[in-house]
Amino acid sequence: MQTREAGEQLLTTPDKIWRKLGCDQRALPYVQVEENEIIPVRLEGGEKINHHMVYSLCPPGPTEVVLTRLTRQIYYKGNIIFQDANTNYELKPGRWSVDAFITVSKKAQPGIYSLKIELNTGKEKITQNANFVVIPSSDENEEEQGAIQE
């Protein structure tokens, strides 16, 4: 069941984040990734994962954005099997949620996968990982059970 939609959503206004993070005491711009998760954590090939990220930004000026390179890479057994990059991604002042949906190939091998994100502003690089598991499809299980029962 998909309850989120792809895109960005403002969660907390810039003035509240400024006070909460003590931005007047920090080197600016200041970026903090607060959440980085995959939903669902277990799925079959052919299903979609929801990459959910929440970040906060204290910009140098009240309405300034920070251009960054946002990269998503999915690893399986140490190899990159998927990558997308936005070289002009705008980080906006305040606290934002960002949701993206990625379809896992029907041919994906069962096992543990890792989605790595990287935000690179040129001055700062933030990297985080979130794992998910591809399980054997129920079609395969039914076929195996049918073969065993015969």
N, C-alpha and C positions, 0 to 999 in steps of 0.2 A: 504494500500500500504506500503510495507516494503522497506525502503530506506537504512537502516543500516544493517550491517552484525554482527553476533555474534563474539565476540573476543575483542582484545585490539588494540588500534591505538595510536601511538605517536603524540601528538599535538604540543608540544613545547619542544625544546631540554633542557637538564639539565642545561647548562650554562646560558641560558636566564631565566629559572625559578629561578636559584640561585640568579641572580641579581634582578629580579622582586620581589621576596619574601624576599629579604634581609637575605638570609640563613646564612651568616657569622655572623649575630647578634642573631641567634636563637640557642636554645638547639637542637641538632640533635640526631636522625633523626626527621625531621619535616614533618608531613603529613597534607594535607588540602583537604577536599572533597568540590569541587566547584559546582558540579551539581549532583543532584539525582532526576531523574524524571521517570515517567511511560508514555508511549505512546502506544495506545491512552488512554485518561483519561476515556472515556466511551466506553464500548464494551459489546457484548453479550457473554454468556457462549459458550465455544468451540473456541473462538478466542484467539489470542496470544497477550500478552503484551510485550513491549520492555522495559526492565529496562536499563536505560542509566545513567552511573555514570562517572564523570570526577574528577580526583584527581591530586594533585601535590605532589611531594616528593623531599625534600632536604635530601640526605643521608649523613652519616658521611664521606664517601669517594666518589670520583667522579663516580665510577661505581658500588658502593654497592647497593644491593637490600635489602629490609626489608621484612622478612617473617611475615605474619599476618594470622589471621583466618578471613576469609570473610564469613559472615553468611547472608542469605536472609530468612526472614520469612514473610508470608502473614497472616494477621489477618482478621477475620470476626466476628463481634459482640464480640470482646475481646478474641477470641480463635484462636490459631495458627492452620491454615488449610494446610499450606505448609511450608516446611523448606528445605534448602540445605546449606551445609557448605563446604568450602574448607579450611582445616587446615594448608596448606602450600602455601597460595597465596602470590606471589611475587609482592610487590609494587616496581616499577622501577623508577629510577631518571628521573625527568622532569615532564611534564604534559601529562596525558594519559586519553583516553576515553575507557570505558569498556561497552560493550553491551551484554546483555543476553536476551533470549526470553523464556517466560514461557507460556504454554497453560493453559488457564482457563477452568476448567471442564465444560462440556455441562450442568451438573446438578447444577452449581453454582447458588445460590439464588441471586435474584436482591438485590442490596444494596451497601453500601460503604465498600470498602476493603482498607487495609493499608499494604504497603510493607515496612518492616523495614530492614535496612541494619546495620551491625555492623562490623567495622574493629577493630580487637583487636591484638595489637602488643605485648602484655604482659606488656608493660610499659604505653601504652595509649589505650583508647577505644573511638572510634568515632561512634556515632549512629545517623542515620537520617531516616526519614519516608517520604513516598510519597503515596498519595491516588489515588484510581481509583474507578469507579462505574461500576457495572455489571447491565445492563438494561435487562428487559424482552426480550426474543428473538422475532424476527419478526414472526417466526412460531407460537408462542403462541398468538401473537396479531392477526394474521390472523384467527386462530382457534376461538378466542374469538369473533372477528367481525362476522365471519360466523355464530356462534351460536346466536349472537344477531340478525342478519338479518333474520334468519329462522322463 
